[in-house]
Amino acid sequence: MLGEIIRNLRTAHNLNQVQLAGALNVSKQTVSNWENNNILPSIEMLVKISQFFSVSTDYLLELDDRNYIETTGLSDTQLAHIQQIICDIIDRKG
């Protein structure tokens, strides 16, 4: 569910609810309500959440399970380094 996805993204980024609320300009209670599936974020807020965490809205809505990393502005060399790090991490999991 959306609340669990938001919670997982928040904790993966080592943020507490207050920090996420501040970044999105909402109250801590709002973040808590999202995470507990008491209320749903508006469409506009869904877009803000996706941009903040660099995921697609489809990912948040469980329509697509792919993750993305924002790499705009990085050089080809920097991108190659990041790609190698990702490959190393995947190889260690296997």
NUROVO-919855 format. One record per residue (C-alpha): residue number from 0; residue in three letters; x negated, y negated, z. Coordinates in steps of 0.001 Angstrom, whole numbers, plus 500000, padded with zeros to 6 digits. Each point is the difference from the previous one (the first is absolute). Layout:
// NUROVO-919855
- n | res | east | north | up
- NUM | ALA | X | Y | Z;
...
//
This chain:
// NUROVO-919855
- n | res | east | north | up
- 0 | MET | 500000 | 500000 | 500000;
- 1 | LEU | 498965 | 496408 | 499462;
- 2 | GLY | 499464 | 499331 | 503695;
- 3 | GLU | 497546 | 502851 | 500320;
- 4 | ILE | 498121 | 498852 | 496906;
- 5 | ILE | 499673 | 496465 | 501378;
- 6 | ARG | 498824 | 501362 | 503365;
- 7 | ASN | 497470 | 502298 | 498332;
- 8 | LEU | 498619 | 497177 | 497857;
- 9 | ARG | 499812 | 497679 | 503001;
- 10 | THR | 498167 | 502485 | 502182;
- 11 | ALA | 497694 | 501030 | 497142;
- 12 | HIS | 498968 | 496345 | 499752;
- 13 | ASN | 499452 | 499853 | 503775;
- 14 | LEU | 502708 | 497405 | 500499;
- 15 | ASN | 502481 | 499729 | 502818;
- 16 | GLN | 503548 | 498826 | 499428;
- 17 | VAL | 499192 | 496449 | 501111;
- 18 | GLN | 497161 | 499728 | 497496;
- 19 | LEU | 502109 | 501297 | 497125;
- 20 | ALA | 502864 | 497723 | 500989;
- 21 | GLY | 497654 | 497006 | 499976;
- 22 | ALA | 498613 | 500907 | 496596;
- 23 | LEU | 503513 | 500291 | 498559;
- 24 | ASN | 501401 | 497035 | 501930;
- 25 | VAL | 502680 | 502026 | 501777;
- 26 | SER | 500537 | 500928 | 503646;
- 27 | LYS | 498539 | 503049 | 501704;
- 28 | GLN | 503588 | 501129 | 500579;
- 29 | THR | 500610 | 499945 | 496252;
- 30 | VAL | 497007 | 502268 | 499390;
- 31 | SER | 501181 | 502279 | 502804;
- 32 | ASN | 503480 | 500160 | 498478;
- 33 | TRP | 498558 | 500899 | 496587;
- 34 | GLU | 497826 | 502727 | 501474;
- 35 | ASN | 502912 | 501446 | 501964;
- 36 | ASN | 502260 | 499842 | 496925;
- 37 | ASN | 502444 | 497693 | 501792;
- 38 | ILE | 499882 | 497480 | 497155;
- 39 | LEU | 498518 | 499925 | 496522;
- 40 | PRO | 497748 | 497233 | 498702;
- 41 | SER | 501475 | 497720 | 497346;
- 42 | ILE | 498869 | 500477 | 496420;
- 43 | GLU | 497774 | 496931 | 500336;
- 44 | MET | 498457 | 501377 | 503186;
- 45 | LEU | 499529 | 503410 | 498410;
- 46 | VAL | 497900 | 498292 | 497333;
- 47 | LYS | 497987 | 498137 | 502681;
- 48 | ILE | 499378 | 503257 | 501870;
- 49 | SER | 498856 | 501731 | 496824;
- 50 | GLN | 497646 | 497130 | 499154;
- 51 | PHE | 498633 | 499861 | 503540;
- 52 | PHE | 499156 | 503702 | 500024;
- 53 | SER | 499063 | 500179 | 496288;
- 54 | VAL | 502581 | 502653 | 499261;
- 55 | SER | 502845 | 499995 | 497532;
- 56 | THR | 503601 | 499503 | 501025;
- 57 | ASP | 500578 | 503430 | 498456;
- 58 | TYR | 497529 | 501401 | 502550;
- 59 | LEU | 501907 | 498350 | 502851;
- 60 | LEU | 503272 | 501385 | 498665;
- 61 | GLU | 498503 | 503489 | 499533;
- 62 | LEU | 500474 | 499887 | 496237;
- 63 | ASP | 496247 | 500323 | 499363;
- 64 | ASP | 497396 | 501500 | 502303;
- 65 | ARG | 496933 | 498485 | 498350;
- 66 | ASN | 497860 | 497549 | 501976;
- 67 | TYR | 498187 | 497070 | 498459;
- 68 | ILE | 497074 | 497835 | 500992;
- 69 | GLU | 499900 | 496382 | 498868;
- 70 | THR | 496735 | 499549 | 498108;
- 71 | THR | 500630 | 496781 | 498122;
- 72 | GLY | 496845 | 497915 | 499772;
- 73 | LEU | 497551 | 502825 | 500619;
- 74 | SER | 497216 | 500672 | 497525;
- 75 | ASP | 499705 | 503252 | 498071;
- 76 | THR | 497102 | 500973 | 502268;
- 77 | GLN | 502055 | 499367 | 503131;
- 78 | LEU | 502898 | 501992 | 498545;
- 79 | ALA | 497658 | 502890 | 499215;
- 80 | HIS | 498780 | 499980 | 503629;
- 81 | ILE | 503547 | 500078 | 501321;
- 82 | GLN | 500938 | 502790 | 497617;
- 83 | GLN | 497007 | 502024 | 501182;
- 84 | ILE | 500947 | 499478 | 503649;
- 85 | ILE | 503538 | 501208 | 499256;
- 86 | CYS | 498668 | 503063 | 498184;
- 87 | ASP | 497707 | 500771 | 502946;
- 88 | ILE | 502903 | 499766 | 502441;
- 89 | ILE | 502189 | 502258 | 497830;
- 90 | ASP | 497163 | 502544 | 499673;
- 91 | ARG | 499593 | 500120 | 503792;
- 92 | LYS | 503727 | 500657 | 500485;
- 93 | GLY | 499993 | 502931 | 497585;
//
